[in-house]
Amino acid sequence: METTRQQKVNSLLQKDLAEILLREVIVPNTMVSVTRVNVTPDMSIARVNLSIFAVKDKAGVLKQIQTKKSEIRYLLGERVKNQLRVVPDLQFFLDDSLDRMERIDELLKE
């Protein structure tokens, strides 16, 4: 069960990470959406779920984003420095729920 503080931090990080990934950390010809952020109770780690569109090699794009993790964390720190004392460590995961939903729809149509 998440605390109210965790929920607020999750929302803040989701909004700011989405803007950072969209505007500042550009992955060519790819649309990246932050679907969910979960911070640990001690606020030290943020698990970030990403949906990646318009590309075949989603794992490769995720790897590119992971290599830029320190840059993303720095940019995030610049945005949330007045709300959080410490910027959580970022862990990125691929959210394939939309792909699974699409696949289920295809199977149901057959």
LUMFIMAR-377136 format. One line per 10 residues: their letters; for each residue x, y, z of N, C-alpha, C, O. Coordinates in steps of 0.05 Angstrom, whole numbers, plus 5000, padded with zeros to 4 digits. Atoms other than C-alpha are relative to their C-alpha. Last residue first. Layout:
! residues N
A> X/Y/Z/X/Y/Z/X/Y/Z/X/Y/Z | ...
//
This chain:
! residues 110
EKLLEDIREM> 4997/5024/5018/4806/4714/4287/4978/4981/5003/4978/4960/4989 | 5012/4994/5026/4783/4780/4319/5001/4976/4981/4986/4975/4962 | 5029/5001/4998/4797/4753/4388/4986/5006/4974/4964/4996/4969 | 5009/5028/4997/4868/4737/4371/4970/4998/5002/4958/4979/4991 | 4996/5014/5025/4881/4807/4344/4990/4971/5001/4977/4961/4983 | 5021/4991/5019/4850/4838/4406/5002/4986/4973/4982/4978/4961 | 5025/5013/4992/4894/4794/4450/4978/5009/4982/4961/4992/4974 | 4999/5028/5008/4956/4817/4411/4974/4985/5007/4965/4969/4992 | 5002/5000/5029/4938/4890/4419/4999/4971/4990/4983/4964/4972 | 5029/4993/5005/4927/4881/4494/4995/4998/4970/4975/4987/4961
RDLSDDLFFQ> 5015/5024/4993/4996/4846/4499/4970/5005/4994/4956/4986/4985 | 4994/5020/5021/5029/4903/4461/4983/4975/5005/4972/4963/4987 | 5015/4992/5024/4995/4954/4507/5004/4980/4977/4985/4975/4962 | 5029/5005/4997/5019/4916/4568/4983/5008/4976/4964/4994/4969 | 5011/5011/5025/5091/4916/4544/4970/4993/5002/4960/4977/4986 | 5028/5006/4995/5119/4962/4596/4988/4990/4974/4983/5006/4956 | 5017/4999/5024/5195/4960/4589/4972/4991/5008/4968/4970/5019 | 5011/5026/5008/5231/4975/4654/4982/5004/4975/4970/5025/4972 | 5019/5000/5022/5276/5032/4675/4992/4972/4992/5009/4954/4991 | 4999/5026/5012/5308/5038/4744/4979/4999/4978/4955/5003/4984
LDPVVRLQNK> 5020/5008/5020/5322/5108/4768/5006/4972/4989/5028/4966/4981 | 4987/5015/5021/5358/5124/4833/4979/4990/4981/4958/4981/4989 | 4997/5029/4998/5316/5173/4873/5016/4989/4976/5017/5000/4954 | 5013/5011/5024/5331/5247/4873/5004/4970/5001/5027/4961/5003 | 4983/5019/5014/5346/5269/4944/4985/4989/4976/4962/4981/4978 | 4973/4995/4992/5317/5330/4979/5020/4983/4984/5041/4992/4976 | 4987/5024/4989/5253/5329/4939/5029/5007/5009/5043/5022/4995 | 5020/5019/4988/5204/5385/4923/5013/4977/5014/5002/4967/5034 | 5015/4986/4979/5250/5445/4910/4979/4982/5013/4969/4989/5035 | 4983/4993/4978/5302/5404/4872/4985/5015/5023/4994/5014/5045
VREGLLYRIE> 5014/5006/4975/5248/5372/4829/5016/5008/5024/5010/5000/5047 | 5029/4994/4999/5265/5401/4761/4988/4997/5027/4970/5012/5034 | 5004/4972/5005/5341/5404/4766/4971/5008/5002/4965/5030/5011 | 4992/4986/4975/5341/5335/4798/4997/5030/4997/4989/5044/5016 | 5023/5003/4981/5303/5308/4738/5006/5015/5026/4988/5028/5037 | 5022/4982/5010/5356/5335/4691/4976/4999/5019/4963/5020/5024 | 4992/4972/4995/5410/5302/4734/4979/5020/4991/4972/5038/5006 | 5002/4995/4971/5372/5236/4736/5008/5029/5006/4996/5042/5023 | 5029/4998/4994/5363/5237/4660/4996/5007/5029/4980/5024/5036 | 5008/4974/5012/5438/5250/4650/4970/5005/5006/4963/5028/5013
SKKTQIQKLV> 4989/4979/4983/5455/5193/4698/4992/5028/4990/4987/5046/5006 | 5013/4998/4975/5407/5146/4663/5010/5023/5018/4995/5037/5030 | 5002/4972/4994/5433/5159/4593/4987/5005/5027/4978/5028/5033 | 4973/4990/5001/5457/5087/4585/5001/5030/5006/5021/5041/5014 | 4986/5007/4976/5389/5064/4609/5029/5010/5000/5039/5016/5022 | 5010/4984/4978/5354/5103/4555/5015/4994/5025/5022/5012/5041 | 4990/4973/5006/5397/5070/4501/4992/5019/5023/5008/5035/5033 | 4972/5000/4993/5383/5002/4533/5012/5027/4995/5029/5036/5011 | 4999/5000/4971/5308/5016/4530/5029/5001/5009/5036/5014/5029 | 5007/4973/4991/5315/5034/4457/5002/5003/5030/5012/5022/5041
GAKDKVAFIS> 4978/4983/5007/5351/4968/4444/4996/5029/5008/5014/5043/5018 | 4979/5006/4980/5298/4929/4482/5025/5018/4994/5038/5027/5013 | 5007/4986/4976/5244/4962/4439/5022/4996/5022/5027/5015/5037 | 4981/5009/4979/5276/4938/4374/4996/5017/5026/5011/5035/5032 | 5000/5030/4998/5217/4943/4326/5017/4991/5024/5009/4974/5039 | 4974/5011/5004/5203/5018/4334/4998/4970/5004/4983/4960/5021 | 4989/4994/5027/5142/5062/4329/5028/4990/4996/5044/5003/4982 | 5016/5003/5025/5124/5060/4403/5017/5005/4976/5038/5018/4977 | 4985/4990/5022/5160/5050/4470/4985/4993/4974/4978/4970/4970 | 5011/5012/5025/5120/5043/4533/5015/5013/4977/5018/5038/4976
LNVRAISMDP> 5001/4985/5025/5162/5058/4595/4986/4984/4978/4991/4959/4975 | 5009/5017/5022/5156/5034/4667/4996/5017/4975/4983/5038/4976 | 5013/4985/5022/5199/5073/4716/4992/4981/4978/5010/4968/4966 | 5003/5019/5021/5219/5042/4783/4982/5012/4978/4959/5019/4983 | 5024/4996/5016/5242/5098/4828/5000/4980/4977/5018/4980/4960 | 5001/5012/5027/5292/5081/4882/4973/5005/4987/4952/5003/5000 | 4973/5002/5011/5313/5119/4945/5001/4989/4971/5020/4994/4957 | 4996/4981/5022/5244/5145/4965/5028/4999/4988/5037/5018/4976 | 4979/4982/4991/5246/5105/5031/5008/5021/4979/5026/5037/4984 | 5009/4985/4976/5178/5074/5015/5022/5019/5010/5015/5040/5022
TVNVRTVSVM> 5000/5016/4976/5203/5055/4945/4992/5016/5024/4994/5041/5023 | 4977/4996/4983/5181/5098/4887/4998/4981/5024/4977/4975/5033 | 5004/5009/4972/5135/5072/4834/5026/5005/5015/5047/4995/5009 | 4977/4997/4984/5129/5106/4766/4993/4991/5029/4972/4999/5039 | 5003/5002/4971/5080/5086/4712/5026/5005/5014/5047/4997/5004 | 5027/5011/4993/5065/5093/4638/4996/4999/5031/4974/5002/5040 | 4996/5010/4972/5123/5139/4619/4972/4991/5010/4955/5007/5015 | 5020/4991/4981/5115/5144/4543/5006/4988/5028/5012/4964/5030 | 4998/5014/4974/5170/5139/4492/4980/5013/5019/4979/5038/5021 | 5017/4986/4981/5159/5156/4418/5001/4984/5026/4995/4960/5026
TNPVIVERLL> 5013/5016/4980/5216/5136/4373/4983/5017/5018/4991/5039/5026 | 5023/5014/5011/5245/5163/4309/4985/4981/5019/4975/4960/5011 | 5010/4995/5028/5311/5183/4341/4977/4982/4992/4977/4958/4997 | 4993/5025/5014/5317/5176/4417/4988/5003/4972/4963/5005/4970 | 5014/5007/5025/5317/5247/4445/5011/4973/4990/5035/4970/4985 | 4986/5024/5006/5334/5259/4517/4987/4987/4976/4968/4972/4978 | 4972/4997/4996/5313/5331/4523/5017/4976/4995/5040/4978/4985 | 4987/4976/5010/5243/5341/4499/5030/5000/5000/5043/5012/4983 | 5012/4989/5025/5203/5276/4503/5017/5023/4989/5021/5024/4964 | 4996/5019/5021/5246/5239/4554/4990/5010/4973/5001/5004/4952
IEALDKQLLS> 4971/5003/5005/5251/5300/4599/5004/4982/4976/5020/4988/4958 | 4991/4975/5014/5176/5316/4592/5030/4998/4993/5038/5005/4971 | 5012/5000/5026/5157/5244/4610/5009/5024/4984/5016/5022/4960 | 4985/5018/5017/5206/5244/4667/4989/4999/4972/5004/4997/4953 | 4974/4988/5007/5175/5307/4696/5017/4981/4982/5030/4991/4964 | 5004/4976/5017/5103/5281/4694/5027/5011/4990/5031/5017/4967 | 5011/5009/5026/5121/5212/4720/4997/5023/4981/5005/5021/4958 | 4978/5012/5016/5166/5241/4775/4990/4991/4972/5004/4994/4952 | 4981/4979/5007/5111/5287/4801/5022/4989/4982/5029/5001/4962 | 5012/4983/5020/5058/5232/4799/5020/5022/4990/5022/5027/4966
NVKQQRTTEM> 5004/5015/5025/5102/5182/4835/4989/5017/4978/4999/5017/4955 | 4974/5001/5013/5122/5235/4886/4999/4984/4974/5012/4992/4955 | 4994/4974/5010/5049/5249/4901/5027/5001/4986/5030/5013/4964 | 5018/4994/5023/5032/5176/4907/5006/5027/4988/5007/5029/4963 | 4990/5015/5023/5092/5164/4952/4984/5005/4975/4995/5008/4953 | 4975/4987/5008/5071/5221/4998/5011/4985/4976/5020/4997/4956 | 5007/4976/5015/5000/5194/5002/5025/5013/4989/5024/5023/4966 | 5008/4977/4984/5028/5127/5024/4992/5023/4982/4998/5023/4958 | 4984/4976/5002/5029/5067/4979/4989/5022/5018/4965/5024/5022 | 5017/4976/5000/5000/5000/5000/5018/5025/5000/5035/5028/5017
//
